[in-house]
Amino acid sequence: MFALKYLTFFRLLVSMLIRMKYLDKRPERASGELTIKDTRIRIAQVITMLANGYTIEQLHEGWPWISVSTLRGAVEEATQLISTDSHV
């Protein structure tokens, strides 16, 4: 039963990673952590900064090469991943 649950979780995670538009996870980038696609900016860092009072617009000022819509999309995708993980 454990192996089946693990396999289901793994398949779900892989399918989510394949469909991600704004996030990326590669072993050779940022120690394999989830990053904003085509950058080394970890989504965990973005979420921590938002939790500490930064706005999306302020993050964009610090990373002007990343659009506001990409930052928002990355946070939304991360939220979906977290939500999906909690229901498995």
C-alpha positions in Angstrom: 0.0 0.0 0.0 2.8 2.4 0.9 4.5 1.8 -2.5 1.3 2.5 -4.3 0.8 5.8 -2.5 4.4 6.8 -3.1 4.1 5.9 -6.8 0.8 7.9 -7.1 2.5 10.9 -5.4 5.5 10.6 -7.7 3.3 10.5 -10.8 1.3 13.5 -9.6 4.5 15.5 -8.9 6.0 14.6 -12.3 2.8 15.6 -14.1 2.7 18.9 -12.3 6.4 19.6 -13.1 5.7 18.9 -16.8 2.8 21.3 -16.9 4.5 24.2 -15.1 4.7 27.4 -17.0 6.5 29.6 -14.6 8.5 27.3 -12.4 11.4 24.9 -13.1 13.3 22.3 -11.2 16.7 21.1 -12.4 19.4 19.3 -10.5 22.1 21.6 -11.9 20.3 24.8 -11.0 19.9 26.1 -7.4 20.8 22.7 -5.9 17.7 21.2 -7.6 15.3 23.5 -5.8 12.2 24.9 -7.5 13.1 28.2 -9.3 11.4 30.7 -11.5 11.9 29.3 -15.0 15.1 30.4 -16.7 16.5 32.0 -13.5 18.3 30.9 -10.4 15.7 32.6 -8.2 14.2 30.1 -5.8 10.4 30.3 -5.4 10.9 29.7 -1.6 12.9 33.0 -1.5 10.1 34.8 -3.3 7.4 33.5 -1.0 9.6 34.3 2.1 10.0 37.9 0.8 6.3 38.2 0.3 5.6 36.9 3.8 8.0 39.5 5.1 6.0 42.4 3.6 7.5 42.8 0.1 5.0 43.3 -2.8 5.2 41.7 -6.2 6.0 45.2 -7.6 9.0 45.6 -5.2 10.3 42.2 -6.2 10.0 43.2 -9.8 12.0 46.4 -9.0 14.8 44.1 -7.7 14.5 41.7 -10.6 13.5 43.9 -13.5 14.1 41.1 -16.0 11.2 39.2 -14.5 7.8 40.6 -15.3 5.1 41.2 -12.7 2.9 38.6 -14.4 5.7 36.0 -14.3 6.2 36.6 -10.6 2.5 36.3 -9.9 2.2 33.2 -12.0 5.2 31.6 -10.3 3.6 32.2 -6.8 0.3 30.8 -8.1 2.0 27.7 -9.4 3.9 27.2 -6.2 0.6 27.5 -4.3 -1.0 24.9 -6.5 1.9 22.5 -5.9 1.6 23.0 -2.2 -2.1 22.5 -2.2 -1.8 19.4 -4.4 0.9 17.9 -2.1 -1.3 18.3 1.0 -4.2 16.3 -0.6 -2.1 13.3 -1.5 
